[in-house]
């Protein structure tokens, strides 16, 4: 492998391939029933919040025709 003579920033990233390990990590622990239920409830709460915001915000995004806008009486006298 070709090595550069001058110091290079982050040269250790290029040499990371030579430091591979043959040790396997331990197996992951299974999530408990409470953790799975908590994840489901968290996801359900987030989705319900987004749907609620969409339902509440939809009327304000509706396009109103110019005839339906309200005018004040003070502007009519001018």
N, C-alpha and C positions, 0 to 999 in steps of 0.2 A: 504494500500500500504506500502511496506517495505521501510524504509528510512535508509540510511547509517549514521553511527555516525561520521565518519571522513569526512573532506571536500574533495570533488571530483571536479576536473576541469570540467567545462561545465555541472554541475549538473542541471542547469536551463533548459537544453534541455530535460532531462528526465521528468521534471515537467511541460513541456509546454502543456501537454494534459489537465491539470486542469485549464488552462486559456483560454478556448475556449469562443468565443463570439457568441451571438445570433443576432448580428446586421448584416444586409446584406449590402454589398457595393452598392453604387449607380450604375445604369445601365450605360454601356459604351456608349459614344457618337458615332454616326455614322460618318464614314469618309466622307469628302466632295468629290465632283467630282474631284477637283484639286489634292487632296491627293491620290485618287485612280489612276488618270492618272500619277502622279509622281512616284508612286510605280511601275506601269507598265513600264514606260520609264526607270526607274533605272534597273529593272530586264532585260529588253530588251537590254540595253546598256552592262550589264555584260555578258549576253549570247553572244551578238555580238562580244565582246572583246575576249571571250574564243574561239569562232569559228574562228575569224580572226587569233588569235595566232596559232591555230591548222593548219589552211590553210597555213600560212606563214612558220611555223616550220616543216611541213611534208617533204618538199624536203630535208632539212638538216638531217632528220632521215632516209632517204632512204639508203639502203645498196648498196654500189658500189662494183662491182666486182674488183678483183686485177688487171685485164688487163686494166681497165678503169682509173687507177690512173696515175697521171702525174709524170714523173721523170725529174729531171733537167739534163742538158747536162754536168754540172760539175761533177756529180757523175758517168758518163759513162766512163771517162778517167782514173779512178783509178783501 
